[in-house]
Amino acid sequence: MRKKSRIIILIILLLMLIVDVSILLIYYLDHKQTKKPVEIVEDVAEDQTTEINTDSSQLHQLDQLNSLIGGTSIIDEDTEKVFRVNKKIYELNTQNSDCVGWLTIPDTVIDYPVMFTPTDAQEYSHKSFDGNYSFAGCLFVDKFCIPCGENRTTNVIIYGHNMRTGDMFHSLLNYEDKSFYDNHKIISLTTITGKEDYEVFAAFRTDASDSLYGFIDAKDELSYDSFISKCKSATSYSTCDVAYGTDIITLSTCCYHVNNGRFVVLAKKI
């Protein structure tokens, strides 16, 4: 009887070990997938531009991107001449036409492509840059936002998972610590129209029902200033001022202090 019990215990322990190893393997493979896009553009500078040849395939690719981000002036409609565009994002977009940007917070692991699929908001929640299943997914823009160009929305909301491995937006929660904020105030967002720097002005815990997720375009100065004031008041330390009309970005990830909890970091364009 004792021998049988020991065998059962060993089997249970073995199964637990197999499950643990499987989970670690999944996390490892997921981590590798998140780094694949880096290899495509590792030798391309953030602000490097390229002049696109006017062959039909490249024009078609740019037309798709032009439509996706709301008609930004990449192509001159009168002369059909293609302007110079950001090389990094163009090369990524030729690999995956859903890619519209690259987000970086220096000295953190946050250094990833940004996807945009307005017809299917959650498409990249669990999908890698190369189209395979990935628990970590990709960073992606809210479907109601336009991330760049002439029609860019006042606020561009970017979502990413809070991964236990430390990948994706896990390190956003470090902004609860003022010393981390002091050393990581600048966030860079590169789109087809170029590289832009943003300065963090708010970071706080909230939940998925927060009205901030509905702030896409400012109706007027009063609504803009009210939104900024609310976000700064929710932040536990003092930050920079934000002038009316300044473009902003909101980075959002899961946080487990409440049901459907979220942690957000907001930054102004500088």
Disulfide bonds with the S-S distance in Angstrom:
none
